[in-house]
Amino acid sequence: MERITTNELSSHIGSQVRVMGWLHALRRMGGVNFVVVRDGWGTIQAVTEDEAALEPLQGLNVESVITVEGLLVSSPQAPGGIEIQQPRIEVITPISETPPVTLSKRELKASLTTALDHAVVANRHPTRRAIFRLSASAMDSFRSTLRGRGFTEIQTPKIVAAATESGSNVFQLGYFGRPAFLAQSPQLYKQIMVGVFERVFEAGPVFRAEPHDTTRHINEYVSLDVEFGFIEDHFTVMRLLREVLATILGDFAERHTPELQLLNVQLPAVPATIPHIHFSEAQELIWQRHGVDVRGEPDLSPQDERWLGEWAQQEHNSDFLFVVGYPMRKRPFYTHPDPQRPEFSNSFDLLFRGTELVTGGQRLHRYEEYLAALAAAKLSTEPFTWYLEAFRYGMPPHGGFAIGLERLLMQLTGVSNVRLTTLFPRDLNRLVP
């Protein structure tokens, strides 16, 4: 008999079926026994009053790998409305040890440290798996949306000769006798590739060596990067970002109802036009509404972002808010200034439910502007000679953005720590598993 996965069972009611997976739970309830099998898509229960049917499980523990064959019937009281009756059980991989975390409860009750220490097992929990299913879907939607708009996917080097953001918080490594760095972002390379394809994107890991230990930062994460040419300004970029996010969330609603229900996710509506506020106006708003004078600061604090998120919800009924025009002194050297107010930039952050989710903007595109920008930042042109070559030979006005995948999922699902939306997180203290 051919194996049937749990997400396919509903079309086989009344038939003999064969499922394979892990022993998720074994419940004996007054002569009626329930064997719950979990595969990579969900769970199904098998029911029997025959103790002999359970003989293969004698002395075994949950997470044993088993096969269950039997008659699939409709059963309104069963989870999912179906169950297997008259089961025949075969053990594939017997397990006698107790797992380090309990997987059969609706919620994973383990502490954060325990869950991460034993992530190889904890990630099997249905709620953990649901998060990572959404993660995979987000990447798929990201790719398909951009391909449909003429973008080409690229893969850029993760070992680079210069720090992308011109800062000191990079992971340095030896590269055959000379220094190299793990890439903080694909920024420089994706700009170069605008000169090849005009429209490019990448989904890949980036590395940040900031020695932080917060609930929303990790040192390796997945960045969904976009860069494209012949734009008007950063508002062109913002419009594309809105389309990408709307498609990702729309695909969640269409394809992942079970995961959303399991995680109690309330999907946000993406406004046809996401509201925006200038950085200077945002600071003035915080001063007026909360009495905290942040005017003159070069960036927004997490608390500032939360206040702005509340304002966007109250004034615009939006979970999203663009903050535009960050000060040039806070943005990387390749950022295009606002032609009307050169101290501010043609850049933006997108806040989602009061937390920064996306950074993007318009880039410089003329060679002489880069020479001036590097000089102003007191940076040598020598490490960037290869990068500057693209601008010596003609680049269009261009811009892009980068979505932090794990932070998107954190804000969407409401979990307390970005590590819980990361398969195997890397932070200040964790290199395994």
N, C-alpha and C positions, 0 to 999 in steps of 0.2 A: 504494500500500500504506500502511495506517495505521501510524503510529509506535507502538512498544511500548516501555515503560520497562523497565529492567533488573529491577525488582522484580516484574514481571508475566511475565517470560520463561518461568518454569518450567511454565506451563500451555500453552505453545505448542511443545513439543518435537515435532519431525517436520514442522514447518511452515516456510514461508518467513516471515522476519521482517524488520522494518526498525527499526533503533535509531539514535538520534541523540544526539550528545554531544561530548565533548572527546577528542582523541587523548591517552590517558593514557600509553601506552608503545608502542614499536615494537621488537620483538625479532626479529633474524634469527639462526637457529640451524641452520646446516648444511643449508640448502635448505628448511627449514620456517620460515615466518614467522608471527609472532604480533602481531596488532594489537589492543591493549586499548583499549576505548572506555569512558569514564566519563560517566554522567549524574548527575542529582541524587539517585539512589537507590543506585547501586552501579556495578560494572564487569562487562563481559563481554568475553571474548576471541574474536577471529575468527582462523581458522587457514587458511593457504594455502601451497602449494608453488609457486604460479604468480607469478613476479616481476612479470608484466604487471599483475596485480591491484593491485600497490602503486604503479603508475605515478602515480596522482593525488597520492600523498604525496611525490613526488620534490622535494627541496629544502625540505620543510616541517619544522617542529619540533613537539614535543609542545604541547598546548593548542590546536592547530588544531581548529576545530569541523567535525565530519564526520558523514556518514550512511553506515551500513553495512547492506547488505541481503544476505541469504543464508539457508541452511538451518540451522535450529537443531537440534542433535543432542545426545543424551546422551553424555557423555564423562567417565568416572570420574576420569581424571587431570587434568581441567581444573578451575580454581577454580570452586567452586559446582556442579561436576558437569555443566555444559553448555557448549557453544561453538557458534560460527557457522562453518559451512564454506561453501566456494565464495563468498567475499565479493565484493561489488561496492561500491566505495568512491566516495563523492562528497564533495568538499570544499565546505563552506559558508563558513567564514572561515579563510583561510590565515594561519598564523603562522610567521615565519622567525626570530624572536628567541628566545634561550634564556631561559626564565622565571627570575626571581630566586631561586626556591627549587625544590628537586626534589620533585615530587609523586608520583612513581611508586614510591618506596620504601615499605615497610610503615609505617615511622615517619618523622615529619617531623624531619629531622636538623638543621634550621636552629636557630641560637641564638635565645633569647627576643627579643632586640632585632631580629634579622633577620626573625623571624616576624611581629612586630608592625609593623615598618616596611613590610612587604610583605603585610599581612593581607588585602588585596583578592585576592591570589593564594593565599597560604598557607591561607586558610580553605577553599579548594577541596579540600585534602587529606582523604582519607576519614576519618582520625581526628578532624580538626577538625570536619568536617561531622557526625560521629557525636555529638560533644559538643553541638553546637547542635540536633541532632535531639532529643536527650534534654531539652534546655532547653525546646524547644517543647512536648514531651510533658508536662513537669512543669507548665507553665502551663495546658495543656489539662486535666490531671487535677485541678489545684488548682481550676479553675473548675467543672468538672463535679461534683466532690465537694461543693462548697459550694452550688451551685445545687440539688443534690438534697436539701439540708437547709434549703431555704427562704431562702437568702441572695440578695441582689441586688447585682449588680456596679455599681460607681460609678467615676467618673473625677474626681479632685479637682484643684484648681489646682496648677500647678508654679511659679507666680510668686505669692509670698505677702508679706504685710505684716509678719509677725513670725516670728522664728526658733522653730521647733517645740520644740526641746529647750532653749531659753533660753540657749544658749551663743554663743560668738563665732565658732565655726568654720563660718560660712555664706558662701555666695557672694552678695555684694551686687551689685546692678545698678541702673542708673538706670531709673525707670519714669515717663516723662513729667514729669520734674522733681522726683520724690520717690524716696526709697529704697525698694527692694524686695529680696526674697531668693529664691533658688532653694530650693524646699521640701526640707527634710531628711527629711521623711516626710509621709504624708497623715494623721498622727495626729489633729490637731485636727478636721479635716473628717470623718474617718471616725467619730469620736465623735459629732459633730453629727448625722450621718446615721443613727445608731442611733435618734435621736428621730423619724426618718421611716420607716425600713424595719425597725427592730429588728436585722436581721442584714445586714451589708454586707461586701464584699470588694473589693480592687483589686489589679491587677497592673500596675505601672508604675515608671518611673525615679524615683530619689531622688538627692539631691546632698549630699555631705558634703565640707566644705572643710578637713578635718584635713590638715595638711602632713606626712602620713606617707608612707613609702616601704617598705612591707613586702610580703611575699608573699601576704598575705591581705586587703589593703585596696585599694580603688580609690575614686575620687571621684565616680563615677556608676555606679549599679548598679540591678538590677531587684529591687524589693521586693514580695513576695507578702503583702499585708496583709489582716487579718481583724479585725472588731470586731462584737460582738453583745451584746445586752441580756438582762436577767433571769437573770443568772448567780448562783451561790452565792458563789463566790470564784475565785481564780486556778486552782484545781484543775479547775474546770469548763472553763476555757480550755485547760488542759494536755490534757484528754481529747480535745477537738476537734482540737488540733494533732496528737495521736497518730494520729487517724483520717485526717487529711489526708496526713500523711507515709506512712502505710501504703498508702494508695490510690496515691499517686504512685509509690512503689517497686513496688507490685504491677502497675501498668500498665506500668512499664519491663519487668518480667519477661514480661508477656504480649505486649507489642507490639514490643519492641526487642531481641530476641535477637541479631540481627546486629551492632547497635551495641555491645551489652554485650560480645560476644565480641571484636570488633575492639579495644575499649579495655581488655580484660582486667579487667572490672569484676566484683567479687564483691559482689553485693547483700546488704545487711545484713538480718537479721530484725528486725522491729519488735515488741518484746514486747507482750503484751496489755495490760500496765500497765508503762509505762516507769519504772524506778527513780528515786527522787528523794532528795536530801540537802539539808538546810538549809545556808545559806551559812556560818553559824558552825561547824557540824559539819564542813563541808568544810575550813575553815581548820584546825580541830583535827586532822583526819585527815592533812593535809599535814604538820603539825608532828610528829605521832607517827610517820608512815611515812618521812618524808624529812629530818627534822631542820631544816626551814626554817620559821622563825617568821613567818607571814604574818597572825597574829591581830591584829585591829585595822585591817588594811588595808580600804579601802572596796570593793575590786574584786578579781577574780582575774586574775593575769597569764597569758599564753599557756602558760608552763611549768606553772602551777597547773592549768590546764585539761587539759593533757596527762596530768599525774599522776592527776587525777580520772577521765579517760577510761580509763586503765590500770586503776584501781581498779574501775570499773564493769564492765569486761570480766572481770576476775578474780573479783569477788564476785557479779556478776549475769549474767555471760555476755551483756552488752548493749553494743552500740556506741553506745547513747544513754543520756544521764543528764540529768535535770532538777536544776538547782541553784536552790533556792527561797529567798526571804527575803533578798534583797540589802538592804544598809543603805539607809534612806531618803535619806541624804545623797548617795548615788550615783545615785539615780533621779530622773527628771523630776518637776516639781511636780504633775502630774496623777495620780501613782501613789498607790494606796490603801495606807495603812499596815496592818500586821498588828494587829488589835484587841488581841491579847494581848501583843504586844511591839512597841510603836509605833515603836521605833527601827529596826525591820526592816519590809520591805514585803511586800505580797501580790503579788510579782512573781517572775519566773523567767527563767533562760536555759536553753536546751536545748543541751547539748554533744553533738556527733556526732563520734565517733572522736577525742575530745580537743580539739575546736575548737568555740567558740561558733558556733551556727548560727542560733538563733532567740532573740529577746527578746520577752517579753510579760508580761501580768499583769492585775490588776484595776485599774480607774481610780476616782478619786473620782466621785461622782455628785450631790452636793448643792452648791448654790450657795454656801452659807456656808463649806463646806469649801474651796472654791476660793479664796475671798477670804483665808482664813487661810493657805492654802498659798502663794499668791503673796506675801503679806506676809512669811512666814517666809523665802521665797527672795529677799526684797528686790527683787521685780519689781513694776512698775507694772501696775495693772489696765487702763490705757488701751489698750495694744496688743491686749488680749484681750477687749475689750468685746463684739465680735461673737460670739466663741466662748462667752463666759460667758452670753450670752443663752439658749443652749440649756438651761443648768442653772437659770436663773431660772424657767423654765417647765416643769420636770419632766423628769428623766431617770432611767431605771432603773439598778440596779447593772449594770455592764457591764465588758467587758474584751476583750482581743484580743492579737494577736501579729503579728510580721513575720518572714518567712523571707527570707534573702538568697539569691537564686536562684543566683548565680555561686559563692557559697561552698558551697552544697549540692553543686553539680556538682564543685567542686574536691575536696571531701572524698570524694565518691563515686568519682570516677575516679582519685584519687591523684596528680593532676598537681601540680607543684611550686609553681605560682603561679596566683593567681586570675585573672590577666590571660589565662591560657590557656583559661579558660572564659567569656571575654567577647568578643563579636564584635569590637568596636573600643574597647578600654579607654581610659578617661580617668584619668590619674594626674598626679602633680606635673609631669611633663615632656612629656606627650603630649596633643596636640590633634588630630593627624592620624595615620593616615587615619581 
